[in-house]
Amino acid sequence: MPRNPVQSAFRVRSECVQSAVTRRLEVARHILRTTTALSAILLAGAGAVSGQPVEAITFEEAIRRAVTNNPSMQQAAAGILRAESLLQQTRALALPSVNANLTTNVIGPVPEFGGQTIVPRSQLNSSLSLAVPVLQPVRWAQRAQAGDQVVVSQRTADDIRREVAVAAAQSYLAIIAQKRVLELNERARENARAHYEYARQRYEGGLGSRLNALRAQQELSGDEARVEDARLAVRRAQEALGVLVASAGPVDAASEPAFDVPQDDVPDAELLQSRTDLRVFVARQSAAERVLNDSWREYLPSITTLFAPQVLSPSGLFSPSRSWSVALVASVPIWEAGERRGRTTERRAALDLVRAERSNVERQATSELRAAREAVQSTERALASARAAAEQAEEVVQITDVAFRAGATTNIEVIDAQRRARDAETTAAIAEDAVRRARLELLVATGRFPR
């Protein structure tokens, strides 16, 4: 029976298309193999160049080194030193002071009276002055105000210490989470490699198809890329921790910290009192109140006693060689065109601003405490569900793989099950990190971190 020309042409065209597709698949497979080999060579070379050991430290050591060596702590210490130096300068203004003066006078012509020189041509005047503040209400107030600024600087340093410790803790937890994601991606890659080897052997043995082998190889290549992304994320997290602890290189996390959240019945008001950020505003408000309350001292007089002995060499006709003087100097402010009233208004406005800021920070701290408690409970429930989902997804992978090896299904179901298992395990790892961060957040909100 003669063949239909249309069917013959269609069959010839189909064979040509199939042949072209086969050649393209062979080319794609060769490219994938070459890319995988080249990537392995490049990664091995990069490891040989930058394969220096990374220092691993514990969580407690990371926090200690961060709060000790971080430049922010050094800046806070310099702020405290500056406040103490200003206090010393202010205190010195209210204490006795001694000054010595040497003056040489050369005159001409030399005055004479009855043939005697009244004032010598060259005369050295040596004097000593002692000033003793008797009543200095403004300077006494400034000394107390400078002491308040020292307290504010110390509270600020404590708050900076908390911020540095929290940043180091979060970086430490980020390393743990990224290493967990890397571990899961490496496990998924090994599963994909095993599935690809099995699909390749079936294809070479004439039992499977090239399409199944290429699907498995495509999944393996994608997992390889995800592994490299996870490795880079781990290295970036290690570099961030190294910067926070002031290390010369990256720093790794040696172990997983345990955050024990105490279940106590301490009122929220008492818990918030130990927060360093609130203590800063309490100190600032106390300092602003003192400055405002001391405004009335500017209307009081100031009294200073001066004692000044002097020696003239040589002495004059009417000037003794040794003399002294005592003076009592009183200064009373009478009228300054409203300058003191303007300063008082400015101080009252500064106090109102600090009070508003403190109220806002207290409200925010209370909200953070409530949210942190809820976050711990919510993330723990989410972690339990995520772990259950990961276990179920792993069981699905095993069942699907057995079915595929028995010929009851295709590798599409296997690949889909592997992807879902990887996503479920990744979600579980993210949930574990969320629980750790929620517990850390609760400790920070209650003022229990760092110790």
Secondary structure, 3 states (H helix, E strand, C coil): CCCCHHHHHHHHHHHHHHHHHHHHHHHHHHHHHHHHHHHHHHHHHHHHHHCCCCEEECHHHHHHHHHHHCHHHHHHHHHHHHHHHHHHHHHHHCCCEEEEEEEEEECCCCCEECCEECCCCEEEEEEEEEEEEEECHHHHHHHHHHHHHHHHHHHHHHHHHHHHHHHHHHHHHHHHHHHHHHHHHHHHHHHHHHHHHHHHHHHHCCCCCHHHHHHHHHHHHHHHHHHHHHHHHHHHHHHHHHHHCCCCCCEEECCCCCCCCCCCCCCHHHHHCCCHHHHHHHHHHHHHHHHHHHHHHHHCCEEEEEEEEEEEECCCCCCCCEEEEEEEEEECCCCCCCHHHHHHHHHHHHHHHHHHHHHHHHHHHHHHHHHHHHHHHHHHHHHHHHHHHHHHHHHHHHHHHHHHHCCCCCHHHHHHHHHHHHHHHHHHHHHHHHHHHHHHHHHHHCCCCCC
